[in-house]
Amino acid sequence: MSWLTAQPRSQAEQAQTFRACVAAGLVVLPGVWDGLSALLARAAGFRAVYLSGAAYTASRGLPDLGIVGLEEVVERAREIVRVSELPLIVDIDTGYGGVLNAARAARELAEARVAGVQIEDQQQPKKCGHLSAKLLAPPEELEQKVRAIKQVAPDLYVIARTDAYEREGIEGVVARARRYLAAGADAIFPEALPSEEAFRAVAAALPGVTLLANLTEFGKTPAFSAAEVGAWGYRIALFPVSALRVAAKAMERLYRTLAAEGTTRSLIGEMQTRAELYELLGYFAYEEFDTTLAKSTLPEWQG
């Protein structure tokens, strides 16, 4: 079946599906950045995906400094939901401005049928959460944004991220989390925790709260597993940029090999085949829909 003939779920159904996933147990949430990566995640068996701001901006050749706009993110989110029909959580940084901007972002993303959004309490210019010298906003700023999001798009699953650990420690993380929960957040994302002790302390201070652990590589958080953070009380284990890092390294290797050798023969075994790609894309379902197209057959390649 192609997306042309699929019966799409409503935004409320997407959000409900994601909530059911969280209620059922630990959710491992992989980062995606376009339709193809979302299809690959779905084929691997993931039940939901995350549009990472860092991965998306990198795919545009830009750094993760809050310099992409709402319209760009909405377009990419719509693409991912349309082709995969998976519940999608979208990283909206600080909401693209003030309270009205955050509300508009929520409304437009709800129209794109995303399951939820993740919004943080940094000030502009924002940074990757694992870098130093971040500018922390007053907690009332994110409180107001969360309330506005829930008012304009009440079904959206809202993950409130706090970057307070660097400046305010565990106490600041917990105090802010409680305010964001009271404002209507569905889950809390304590960013850049550096140790098992820190993860456990946050979970102990917020019993019964849905917590997200960001397990991004090469940052301040050690390479914990989803099972480990799940045992410490976290319900969502996020791997936001992992796929992009692997894909970029593979492309780098191919380009260097091609430049040096003038052929891709040594890397054929590492490539997705034409048949595998067509299967992933549902190529022949599109041909069957258009009866004017002659049915294709795959070439017998003699590579």
C-alpha positions as CSV (number, residue, x, y, z in Angstrom):
1,M,0.0,0.0,0.0
2,S,1.3,3.5,-0.9
3,W,0.5,6.6,1.1
4,L,-1.8,7.6,-1.8
5,T,-4.3,5.0,-0.8
6,A,-3.6,4.7,2.9
7,Q,-6.2,5.9,5.4
8,P,-4.4,8.4,7.6
9,R,-4.9,8.6,11.3
10,S,-6.0,11.9,12.8
11,Q,-3.7,14.0,15.0
12,A,-5.7,12.9,18.1
13,E,-5.3,9.3,17.1
14,Q,-1.5,9.7,16.6
15,A,-1.2,11.3,20.0
16,Q,-3.4,8.6,21.6
17,T,-1.2,5.9,20.0
18,F,1.9,7.5,21.4
19,R,0.4,7.7,24.9
20,A,-0.5,4.0,24.6
21,C,3.1,3.2,23.7
22,V,4.4,5.0,26.8
23,A,1.8,3.4,29.0
24,A,2.7,0.0,27.8
25,G,6.4,0.2,28.8
26,L,9.7,1.7,27.9
27,V,9.7,3.5,24.5
28,V,12.9,3.6,22.6
29,L,12.6,6.7,20.4
30,P,14.9,7.0,17.4
31,G,15.7,10.2,15.7
32,V,14.8,10.7,12.1
33,W,15.2,13.6,9.7
34,D,13.2,12.8,6.6
35,G,10.8,10.4,5.1
36,L,13.4,7.8,4.1
37,S,14.9,7.6,7.6
38,A,11.4,7.3,9.1
39,L,10.5,4.4,6.7
40,L,13.8,2.7,7.8
41,A,12.9,3.1,11.5
42,R,9.4,1.7,10.8
43,A,10.8,-1.3,9.0
44,A,13.1,-1.9,12.0
45,G,10.0,-2.2,14.2
46,F,10.0,1.1,16.0
47,R,6.6,2.3,17.2
48,A,7.2,6.0,17.2
49,V,9.9,8.4,15.9
50,Y,11.4,11.8,16.8
51,L,12.2,14.7,14.5
52,S,15.5,15.8,16.0
53,G,16.3,19.5,15.6
54,A,20.0,18.7,15.5
55,A,19.6,15.9,12.9
56,Y,17.3,18.0,10.7
57,T,19.5,21.1,10.7
58,A,22.6,19.0,10.0
59,S,20.7,17.5,7.0
60,R,20.4,21.0,5.8
61,G,24.1,21.7,6.2
62,L,23.4,23.9,9.2
63,P,24.4,23.9,12.9
64,D,21.9,23.3,15.7
65,L,21.7,26.9,16.8
66,G,18.0,27.6,16.4
67,I,18.3,29.1,12.9
68,V,15.8,27.0,11.0
69,G,12.2,28.3,10.9
70,L,8.8,26.9,11.8
71,E,7.7,26.5,8.2
72,E,10.7,24.3,7.4
73,V,10.1,22.1,10.3
74,V,6.4,21.7,9.7
75,E,7.1,20.7,6.1
76,R,9.5,18.0,7.1
77,A,7.2,16.8,9.9
78,R,4.3,16.5,7.5
79,E,6.5,14.4,5.1
80,I,7.6,12.0,7.9
81,V,4.0,11.5,9.2
82,R,2.6,11.1,5.7
83,V,4.9,8.4,4.5
84,S,5.4,6.5,7.8
85,E,2.1,7.0,9.7
86,L,4.1,6.6,12.9
87,P,3.5,8.8,15.9
88,L,6.0,11.7,15.6
89,I,7.4,13.8,18.3
90,V,8.9,17.1,17.0
91,D,11.7,19.1,18.6
92,I,10.6,22.7,18.4
93,D,13.5,24.2,20.3
94,T,12.2,27.2,22.3
95,G,9.0,27.4,20.3
96,Y,10.4,29.8,17.6
97,G,9.9,32.9,19.8
98,G,7.5,34.0,22.4
99,V,4.2,32.5,23.7
100,L,2.3,33.3,20.5
101,N,5.0,31.8,18.3
102,A,4.9,28.6,20.4
103,A,1.1,28.4,20.1
104,R,1.3,28.9,16.3
105,A,4.0,26.1,16.1
106,A,1.7,23.8,18.1
107,R,-1.3,24.5,15.9
108,E,0.5,24.1,12.6
109,L,2.2,20.9,13.8
110,A,-1.2,19.5,15.0
111,E,-2.5,20.2,11.5
112,A,0.4,18.1,10.2
113,R,-0.8,15.3,12.4
114,V,2.2,15.0,14.7
115,A,1.7,13.2,18.0
116,G,3.6,15.7,20.1
117,V,6.2,18.3,20.6
118,Q,9.3,18.8,22.7
119,I,10.0,22.4,23.9
120,E,12.9,23.6,26.0
121,D,13.6,26.4,28.6
122,Q,16.6,28.0,26.9
123,Q,16.8,31.5,25.7
124,Q,17.8,32.5,22.2
125,P,20.4,32.0,20.8
126,K,19.8,28.4,21.9
127,K,22.5,25.7,21.8
128,C,22.7,22.0,21.7
129,G,21.9,20.8,25.2
130,H,25.2,19.2,25.7
131,L,27.3,22.3,25.1
132,S,28.4,24.7,27.8
133,A,27.2,28.3,28.6
134,K,23.6,27.9,27.7
135,L,21.2,30.8,28.3
136,L,18.5,29.6,30.7
137,A,15.1,31.3,30.5
138,P,13.0,32.0,33.6
139,P,10.7,29.0,34.3
140,E,7.6,31.1,33.9
141,E,8.4,31.5,30.2
142,L,8.1,27.8,29.5
143,E,5.2,27.5,31.8
144,Q,3.3,30.0,29.7
145,K,4.3,28.3,26.4
146,V,3.1,24.9,27.7
147,R,-0.2,26.4,28.7
148,A,-0.6,28.1,25.3
149,I,0.3,24.9,23.5
150,K,-2.3,22.9,25.4
151,Q,-4.9,25.6,24.8
152,V,-4.6,25.6,21.0
153,A,-3.8,21.9,20.5
154,P,-5.0,20.0,23.6
155,D,-4.3,16.6,22.2
156,L,-0.7,17.2,21.5
157,Y,1.7,15.2,23.8
158,V,4.0,17.9,25.3
159,I,7.5,17.0,26.5
160,A,9.0,19.9,28.5
161,R,12.8,19.9,28.4
162,T,14.8,21.7,31.1
163,D,18.4,22.6,30.6
164,A,18.7,23.7,34.2
165,Y,21.2,21.1,35.5
166,E,24.3,23.0,34.4
167,R,23.4,26.2,36.4
168,E,20.8,25.0,39.0
169,G,21.7,21.4,39.6
170,I,19.2,18.6,40.5
171,E,17.2,21.0,42.7
172,G,16.6,23.4,39.8
173,V,15.7,20.6,37.4
174,V,13.1,19.2,39.8
175,A,11.6,22.6,40.7
176,R,11.2,23.6,37.0
177,A,9.8,20.1,36.2
178,R,7.1,20.5,38.8
179,R,6.1,23.9,37.3
180,Y,6.0,22.6,33.8
181,L,3.9,19.6,34.8
182,A,1.5,21.9,36.6
183,A,1.2,23.9,33.4
184,G,0.1,20.8,31.5
185,A,3.3,19.0,30.3
186,D,2.9,15.3,29.7
187,A,6.5,14.4,30.2
188,I,9.8,15.9,31.5
189,F,13.1,15.8,29.6
190,P,16.0,16.6,32.0
191,E,18.8,17.4,29.6
192,A,22.5,16.6,29.8
193,L,22.5,14.6,33.0
194,P,26.1,13.4,33.5
195,S,25.7,10.3,35.7
196,E,23.6,7.4,36.9
197,E,23.3,9.2,40.2
198,A,21.8,12.3,38.5
199,F,19.3,10.2,36.5
200,R,18.3,8.4,39.7
201,A,18.0,11.6,41.7
202,V,15.6,13.2,39.2
203,A,13.5,10.1,39.1
204,A,13.4,9.7,42.9
205,A,12.3,13.4,43.2
206,L,9.5,13.0,40.6
207,P,7.7,9.7,41.3
208,G,5.1,8.7,38.8
209,V,6.2,11.3,36.3
210,T,6.9,10.3,32.7
211,L,10.6,11.0,32.2
212,L,12.7,11.0,29.0
213,A,16.4,10.2,29.0
214,N,18.4,11.6,26.2
215,L,21.1,9.1,25.2
216,T,22.8,11.1,22.5
217,E,26.4,10.2,21.8
218,F,29.5,12.3,22.3
219,G,27.8,14.6,24.9
220,K,27.7,14.9,28.7
221,T,25.7,11.8,29.2
222,P,27.5,8.4,29.3
223,A,26.5,5.7,26.8
224,F,23.8,4.2,28.9
225,S,21.4,1.7,27.4
226,A,17.6,2.0,27.2
227,A,17.3,-0.9,29.6
228,E,19.5,0.9,32.2
229,V,17.5,4.1,32.2
230,G,14.3,2.2,32.2
231,A,15.4,0.5,35.4
232,W,16.0,3.9,36.9
233,G,12.4,5.0,36.2
234,Y,12.5,6.6,32.7
235,R,9.8,5.7,30.3
236,I,11.3,7.2,27.1
237,A,14.8,6.5,25.9
238,L,15.8,9.0,23.1
239,F,18.5,8.5,20.5
240,P,18.1,11.7,18.5
241,V,21.1,11.9,16.2
242,S,22.4,8.3,16.2
243,A,21.1,7.3,12.7
244,L,22.4,10.6,11.2
245,R,25.8,10.0,12.6
246,V,26.0,6.5,11.2
247,A,24.6,7.6,7.8
248,A,27.0,10.6,7.6
249,K,30.0,8.4,8.4
250,A,28.9,5.9,5.7
251,M,28.5,8.6,3.1
252,E,31.9,10.1,4.0
253,R,33.5,6.7,3.5
254,L,31.8,6.2,0.1
255,Y,32.8,9.6,-1.2
256,R,36.4,9.2,-0.1
257,T,36.5,5.7,-1.7
258,L,35.0,6.9,-4.9
259,A,37.3,9.9,-5.1
260,A,40.4,7.7,-4.5
261,E,39.4,4.6,-6.6
262,G,36.9,5.9,-9.2
263,T,34.6,3.0,-8.4
264,T,32.2,1.9,-5.7
265,R,32.9,-1.9,-6.2
266,S,34.6,-2.3,-2.7
267,L,31.4,-1.0,-1.0
268,I,28.7,-2.8,-2.9
269,G,28.2,-5.2,0.0
270,E,27.4,-2.3,2.3
271,M,24.7,-0.8,0.1
272,Q,21.0,-1.2,0.2
273,T,20.1,-3.0,-3.0
274,R,17.6,-1.7,-5.6
275,A,15.2,-4.4,-4.6
276,E,15.5,-3.5,-0.9
277,L,14.9,0.2,-1.6
278,Y,11.9,-0.4,-3.8
279,E,10.4,-2.7,-1.1
280,L,10.9,0.0,1.5
281,L,9.3,2.7,-0.7
282,G,6.4,0.5,-1.8
283,Y,7.4,1.1,-5.4
284,F,5.2,-1.5,-7.0
285,A,2.1,-0.4,-5.1
286,Y,2.4,3.0,-6.9
287,E,2.7,1.2,-10.2
288,E,-0.4,-0.9,-9.5
289,F,-2.3,2.3,-8.6
290,D,-1.6,3.8,-12.0
291,T,-2.7,1.2,-14.6
292,T,-1.2,3.2,-17.4
293,L,2.2,2.3,-16.2
294,A,3.7,-1.0,-17.4
295,K,4.8,-3.2,-14.6
296,S,8.6,-2.9,-14.0
297,T,11.0,-5.8,-13.5
298,L,14.3,-5.4,-11.6
299,P,17.4,-5.6,-13.7
300,E,19.7,-8.5,-13.3
301,W,22.8,-6.6,-12.4
302,Q,26.2,-8.1,-13.2
303,G,28.2,-6.0,-10.7
